Structure formats: structure tokens, C-alpha cells
Amino acid sequence: MARRRLGWNLWAAAPAALLMLAPVQVQAQAADPELAAAIADTSMDRELRAFYAARGFRPVWLASGASLAAAERLIEIFEQAELDGLDSGDYRPRRLRDAIEDAREGDAEDAAKAEALISRSYVEYVRDLHGRVRSPMAATDPDFRPEPPSARDILQQMAAAPSLAAFVDGNGWMHPFYAGLRRALIDAPAGSEQARLLRLNLDRARGLPGNGRHVVVDTAGGRLYMFAGGKVVDSMKVIAGRPATPTPMMTSVIRYATLNPYWNVPTDLTRSRLAPEVVEKGPVFLKAGGYDVLSDWSPDAAPTDAALVDWRAVASGARVVRVRQRPGLSNGMGRMKFMFPNGNDIYLHDTPEKGLFSNAGRYFSAGCIRLEDAPRLGRWLFGKPLKAASAKPEQRVELADPVPIYITYFTAFPTGKTVAMRADVYGRDGARQVGMR
């Protein structure tokens, strides 16, 4: 089956209900004809002109009767762009302040120039946030690559916000996790360890999308979040990799589910857990647990006689064998797994070991992500319950609209008006891992 190529233009996937607000917003902010005419006559690039033409050259920032609070707050954000790993001078905050003063004291032409200047700086700033600073998450799906958002998408999302001031103050062009971390960094003592850790985690949050339906897995917090419409719609606990086998940070796309999956036992677990049991109890241990020894590592490998294997050699590490567990109630993959392209053989999966989710620190896997409630995630992804058609192993169910997944690691996490600091279990906070492209 041909794979559909996806871009990272999740801005275009903004919820329809939000974009439908745009005409209402235009009517509520109807500008006087003189200002609209002045904006139409103002020099601006093609993308900016197309946006304003589509709204009858009505202003956004300097709308008739509207407060300039949103524009002034945006300029403050530009002045603090170093927090984002950017150069504040690139967004001309001093020139914008002068333009606003001219607009207050001048005529429609001055107001039109200020309107265009603010929008241009805003577009440049948002594009730079999503394009100039490298994310620590590796992109592992060759058909899913970052695309800088278009000026049209950036401006339409802003103009459609029910409250422009709230949108700007909450950094609405970024992921919801970003704004809380940024606010905390503003208040952190300069040069402090707290500030350093907040910057690291802000870099991690910067790689998350501002819009669109997506999944975020935070391995440091042991939770999975389902996002739609710019907000969390559901979440659940997860179990991530052990410190010796950490779950990598990556971004990919969930493309299908596998029902009644086999579990290919990692070789280290075969050596450390299964082989000693077989040495003690004999091959009957494997039969009781639903395990097969396979001839090789190919897709067509056949079961072989476990009694012919030197299990003492396997336990010592002198020999490696492939062991696979058949589907069933005790299968390590549970009832289903969710697949996304990556070179580390990482995926989301169900688990029969539900008791482990009661632990505060949930780092028990070989790298894959175990789900507290895999069927619930399946219902959200597919819009219906996932049920196997039969007992047949490895039933693949394609996801009609693939969903991006972001696996990250927040040792500082926004919780309302505060930030929770977490243990660096994987040792990733020791040095800055990201930089400018």
C-alpha cells in the first residue's frame, strides 16, 4: 500500500470551528473605510496582502475601537525573543513601538503602516520559532518532515482567535506546554540552574506543533496526551524504557494498529529472564507461557524444538536465540500495538502487567511504551473500538488519517501557573543538546 506523504503543516489542520470564527471576528472589528483603504495602499509582500485582501483589508491589531493591548504585548514578547533562542532585533520591537505611537497621533496611513509592520514581524517570529531552532526529537518517518507554516496559516489562526489579547498572552501560536515554560523562564534568576533547566525543556516544547490532532508522550512524566483543537482531550499513564534502555525522543506518525500481536522477546530478556527459567524447569516453561523458539530472525522463520537449544549457553550470553510469544492473555504486547516508522523498533502497546502503573516512576520497559488503556487510545485514533475479526495473529488495521506522535522528555513541566521539576532519570539534562540550525 502506498504511503501518504505528510507535511508538518499542522497549522492548516486547525479545527474548523475555530476557523469559522474568522468572519464573525471581521464583522465585530469592522474598520472605518479610510483605514481599510490605507491598508490596501500600504506596501507589503504578496502573502501579507493576500491575507488582508481576503478580509476586505480590515485591520487585526488596530481594529476600530479595539485596545492595542495585544499589539503591545506582542512587542514585549519580541523584546524577550532571547528566551526562545532567537535575536529580538530581528523583529524590530523599537520600530514597532514608534509605529504604534505614530498611529495614535497620526492618520489612517500611519495606522495602516503600523498594522502591516506588526503582522510582518509576527509572521517572521512564528516561522523562526518553528524553523530556526533545532528540536532534540529525531524525525524518524521519511514521509513526515517539518514544513514552516505559511503566512496565511499563521495570520488566519491569529485572526480567528476569540480573544486576540488572550491568544497573544498565551503564545497561542505555540504548543500549550510552551507558554507555561516560557513564563517560568522569565521569572527564573538569570544564570541559575533553574533557568538552565527551563531553557532545555523549552527547547523540547518548541518541537511540538501548535495545532492539529496529535499525540505527545512525555517519558519523564510517564504520561501520554491526546491533543485536538489546541488542547488536551484525554491522557493516560505510560511505562517507558529503563534507564539502561531509555525511550528515545522522536517524532513520527502513527499509521496502523496491530491486533493480536506476537511479542518478539528482546534478546537481553531471553538471556536474563527466560533462559534461567528453562534451565530450571525445562522447555515446558516455554510451552506454558505460549513461547516459541524460531529458526532465525526472518519474517518467515519457523518454530523449532526448544529442547535442542543449549539454554545454559543462552543464559550466559554465549548463544542468542529468537523467542516469540503467541497472542493471548499473558502476551507482553497485550491485545494491540500502535505502529509508527522509526529505526529503533519503538511502538506503543497494551500490556497485561497493569499493576506497574501504580508506581510513581514508571521506567520498566526495554524502550517501547506500554499503555495504561490501549483500547481507549485506539478508540480516539480510529473513532471506533478496535476489535480483532478473529483469533488470527498480527491483524493489521490501517489508520485512514495518520496521527503525528511526539515522544519527548520534560524534566520541567507546566502545571497551571507553576512548573513541576522532575528527576532526570535518563541523564539528558547534563548539557545543552540543541542549537541553531
N, C-alpha and C positions, 0 to 999 in steps of 0.2 A: 504493500500500500504506500503510495506516495505521501511523503510527509509535508504538511503545510508549513511554509516558512512564515515565521512570526517575527515582527519587529518589537522594539521596546517602546513603541509609541503608545503607552498606556493612557496618555492624555486623551487620545481620541476615543478611548473607551469610557469616558466619564459617563456617569449614569444619565439616562435620557431625561429623568425627572429634573435633574439639575440644569441641563442644557435648555429644557423647556421654560426655565425661568427667565431666560435672556430677553424675550420680547416684552415680558411684564416689566423687567428692570428698565428697559429702554423707555417704555411709556412713563414709568414713575420718575425717570430722570430726564424727561423731555427738556432739551435746552432751548434757549431762545434762538430764533433763526439766524441772528447775526453771528453768534458763536459757532453754530454749525457751518455756516458759510465760511467763516475764518478757518476752521479746521480743514475744510475741503480745499482751501487755497494754501495751506501750510505745506512746506516742503517735508516730505517723509518718504521712506523707502516703500517698495511695492507691497510687501507683506503688511506693513502697518496701514497703508492706505486701503488695502482690501478689507481689513478688519473694520475700519471706521466707515467705509462706504457701505458695508453690509448693515450697519446700524444707523444709516442716514447721517453720518458724521456727528452724531450726538456724542458728547464727551462722557468719560467714565470718572476720571479723577476730579474734574472741575465742573460737575453737573450743577445745573441751576438750583440754587437753594440748598445744596449739599455742603456738608462740612469738609474741610481739607484735611481732616484728621488722618484719613487713610494714606493720603499722599505724603504727609509729614512723617507718619510712622514708617512708611516705606523708605524714605530718605534716611531715617535713623538706622534702619536695617542695612542699607548700603554703607553707611559710615562704619558699621561693625562687620563688614564683609571678611575681615581677617579671621573672624570666628569660623567662617565657612572654608577657610583655606584659600581665599580669594583676595584680590587687591581692591580696596574700597575706591581708589582713584579711577578704576575702570568704569565706574557707574556715575561719575561726575556729581557727587552729592552737593558740593558747593554751588555748582552751576544750576542745579535743580532748585536749590533754595532761593537763589537770585531770581530764577524764572517765576517761582511762585509769588515772590514779592512784587515782581513786575506785573503779574496777572492781577494781583489785588489792587494795584494802583493804576493799572493801565486799561487798555481797551480789549475788545474781543480778539484782536490779532495777538496781543501778548498772552492772553489766556490760551489761545489755540497752540501757540508755540510751547507753552508750559505743558499742556496736555500731551503733545507729541513727544516731547523730551522725556517725560516721566514714563510713558509707555515703552519708548525705545530702551531706556535704561533697565526697565523691569524685564523686558524680553531677554536682554543680554545677560542679566544676572541669573535668571532662571535657567537659561541654556548653559551657562558656565557651571552652575551647581550640578547639573546633570551630565556635563560633558568634559569638564577640565580636571576634575579631581578623581583620581583612580579609586575604585572600590576594592576593598580587600576580598570580595566574593569573586571567585573564579567563574566565568561564564562557560558552562560545560555543554550546552546544546548548540551545535553549529548552525541550526536554523533559527536561533533566537539571539539576536545581537542588539546591543543598545543603539537607539536612534535618538538624536537630540529632538526634543519636542519642537514643533513648528511654532512660529509666532502666532499664527491663527489659533492653535490649540491653547497656547499659554494665555492669550488675551481673552479668548472666549470663556475659559474656565474662570478667570478672574471676574469678568463682567457678569457671569451668571450667578455669582455668589449672592445669597440673600442679603448678607451684610458685608459690604466691601471692607469696612474697618475691622470686623472680626476676622475676615479672611486674611487680611494683611497681618494683623497682630498674631494670628495663629500659624503664620508661614504656610498658608493653605496650598501653596504650590509644591510643598514637600510632603513626605510621608508623615502621618500623625506622630510617630515616635521622635521625629527630628526636632519639632518645635520645643518639646519639653527639655530635651538635652541642651539645646541652644540657649534657652533661658537660664538653665543651671550654670552653663559656662560663663555667661555674662556676670553672674554673681560670685563665681569662684575666684579666690585670690590669685592674682597673676603669678605665674611661675610655680604654683603649688602642685603637689601630687594629684590633688583632686582635679585641677584644671587639665593636667596631662591625660588623666584617665577619661575625662569628659570629652576631650578632643578625639581620642582614639575611638570612643563609642559614637561620637558624632560622625566620624568618617564611615563607620559601619552603617549608620542610619541613612547616610547620604545615598547609598547604593540602592535604597528601596524606592519603589515607584510612588508617585503622588496620587495616582488614580488607578482605576481598573480592578478587576476581580483577581485576587492573588492570595497565595499562602505564604506566611512567614513562620519559620521555625527558629526559635531562639534557644540554642542549646545550653547557654549559660543559665537561663531561667527555667529550662525544662518545660517549655510550652510551645504549642502550635496555635497560630492565629489565622482565622479566615477573614479576609477583607473584601468588602464591596462598598461602593459609594463613598470611599474615603474614610471608612470606619470599621472597627472590629464588629463582625456579626456573630462570631462564635469562636471558642477557643477550647483547648483541651491539654492535658498533661502529655508529655512525651518522655521517653527514655532515650538518651543519647549515648555516644561512644564513651568507653572508659578512658581515663587519662592516657593509658598506653595505646589506645586505638581511637583517637579523637575524631568526632564527626567533622569533616572539612566544611569550611564556609564556601558556598557556591550559589549560583543562580542557574536555574534550568526551567523546564516546562513539564508539568505532569501531563502525559499523553495517553496513558491507558492504565487500567487496573488488571490484575491477575487474580482470578478466583480459584480456590482450591490449590494454592501454590505448593510446590515442593520446597523443602528447605535444604539447600546445599550447605552442609555444615562447614564452617571455616576450619581450615587445617589446624590452626592452633587449638581450637576447641576439640577437634577429633583427637589430637595428641594429649591434651591435658585432662579432658573430661571423659570422652567415650572409651578411648583405648584402655585406661586403667580399669574401667568397669568390665570391659570384655575380658581382660586378663584374669580378673577375679571371678566373673560369673559365666564366662563363655559366650559364644555367639548368640545364645538365647536372649541375652540382654538386648542385642540389636533388634532381634525379631519382635520382642515385646514392645519396644519403643517405636516400631514402624520404620526402622532404618535399613537401607540397602547399601552394600558396598558396590561401587560401579567400576567398570573396567578401565575407564580413562576419563578425561575432562571434556570430551567432545559432546555435542548435543545428542548424538546417537549412542552414547555409552550404555552398555547393558549391565544388569546386575550380575555379580559374581559370587562365588561361595565364600562367605566370611570366614569359614573355618580354615581356609587355605592361606589366610593372612597372618604374618608374624606380628601379633599385636604388641608384644614386648618391644619390638623394633619401632613400631608406630609410637608407642608411649615414650620412648627415649628420643624420638625425633630422627632416628636413623632411616626410617621409611615414611613415605607420605602416601596416603590413600584417599580416594574420594568417597565420602559418605553422604548419602542423601536421605532425608526423611520424607516419607509419603504424607499426603494430606490427611488430616484427622484432627481430633480434639487436642492432642498434645503437640501438634506440629509447631515448630518455633516461629513460623510465619503467621500462625493463626489462620483466619478464613480468607484473608485477602492482602494484597500489597499494591502499592501505587508507584508507578514507574516513571522515571524522568531520566533523560540521557545524561550520563556522566561517566568518567573513566575510573571511578573508584568503587563501582558496584554498590552505590548507596541508594536506598529507597525507603519509603515509608511502609510500615507493615503492622498488621494486627499481632497480638501476642496472647498466649494462654496464661502468662505469668502476671496476672492483674495485681497481685499483692505488692509488686515492686513500685507501683505508682504512689503508694502511701509514703515513700521515702522523700525527704526534703531534697537531697542531692541525688538526682536520677541519672547516673552515669554507669551503665551496666552492659552496654551492647558492644559489639565488635566494630561499630561505626554507623550501622544503619539506625533508623529512627523508629522506635516502637510507639504505637499509638494507644492512648487510653481508650478510645472509642472509634475504631476504624470504620464500622458501618455508618456512623454519623458523618464522618468526613466524606465517605462515599456518597451519601445522600446529598450533601452540599455540592460536591463536584459534579455529579451526574444528574441532579434534580429528581432522583428517584432512588428507592432502595436497590442495592446491588445483591442479586441472588443468582447463585450458580444454577445453570439449566439442568445439571446432572452431577454425578459424583466424579466426573472426568477431571483429572488433574490439569492444572495450568490453563484455565479458560481465560482467554484474553478479551477484555471489553474496552473498545476504543472510546476515548473521550472526544465527543464531537467538537467541543471548543476547548482546546488545551489551556490549562491554567498555569501561569508562571508561579514558580516556587523560589523563595529566597531563604537559604539556610545561613543564619548569621549567629552572632555571639555577643550578647550585650552584658558586659560586666557593670555597666551603669545603665539603669532602665527607668524611663519616666513613669511615675505613678501619681497621676493627678498633678498637684502643684509641687511635688518633691521628686527626687531621684533616688532610687534604691541602688546601693553599691553592693556588688556581688563578688564572691570569691573567683579568682582567676584559675579555675581548675585545669585548664589546658595550657596555662603559661603563655598566653598570647599577648599579654599587656606589657611585657618587658621592654619592648622597643617599638617605635612607630613603624607600622607596616605599610603605610600608603604614602603617596606623594603626588605631585603634579605630573600630568602627562606631558 
